[in-house]
Amino acid sequence: RSLEKAQPFGTPPPNVLSAAGFTILDMIVVVAVFMILAGISVPAFQSLTEGYKLGQTVREVERELQTARLKAVTSNRPLRVRFNCPATGQYRMVELIGTPSVPAAEDGSVNRCQENTYPTPAADNNPLTRPNHDGPIRRLPTGITFSAASTLEFWPDGTVHMEQGTTLPWPGIGVAGASITLAKGSVTKRIDVNGVGKITLVR
């Protein structure tokens, strides 16, 4: 019988040592695979994050439109939602000064959305000193923009109207409706509003 050379206590056999080690080539392959997976997953994660943030913002704009419609009905006053007002990426619900047929000159002024000129809440509810129902300025998060948005006017009867040239009062938007589109990078989402005040988020 052949005699095996005794191994020091606690030392694994030679075949175990070779199986437990990694070569330089093994490490390069692992790093390369990791980099490929990272290159695939990072853009997908960014796109998912952008889509989530955009979806949350669209819901906030939709709520502001719903608020304007409800307030127009309950206060018996026309309200407008202006976009990119007073600055790009901002929007505000404002009460119409005057009437839809004869709006006051102040309603078309460049500072109509400014809170320092038209604060919220208003100082009083006196109908002789309108506006009384302006909302606060809302701001889109960084990187999100309105790619399509026209001022909408909500009437006390629940109908929705949109500016078209110099026509007064503003015509109703009808069954075809109007869309508010928001974008973040290459991702877009929109809100559809029809003439009877139905406001729908389009996924």
Secondary structure, DSSP 8 states (H G I E B T S, - for coil): --------TT---HHHHHHH---HHHHHHHHHHHHHHHHHHHHHHHHHHHHHHHHHHHHHHHHHHHHHHHHHHHHTS-EEEEES-SSTTEEEEEE-SB-SSSB-GGGGSTTTT-TTTS-SS-S---GGG--------EE--TTEEEEE---EEE-TTS-EEE--TT-SS--B-TTT-EEEEEEETTEEEEEEE-TT--EEEE-
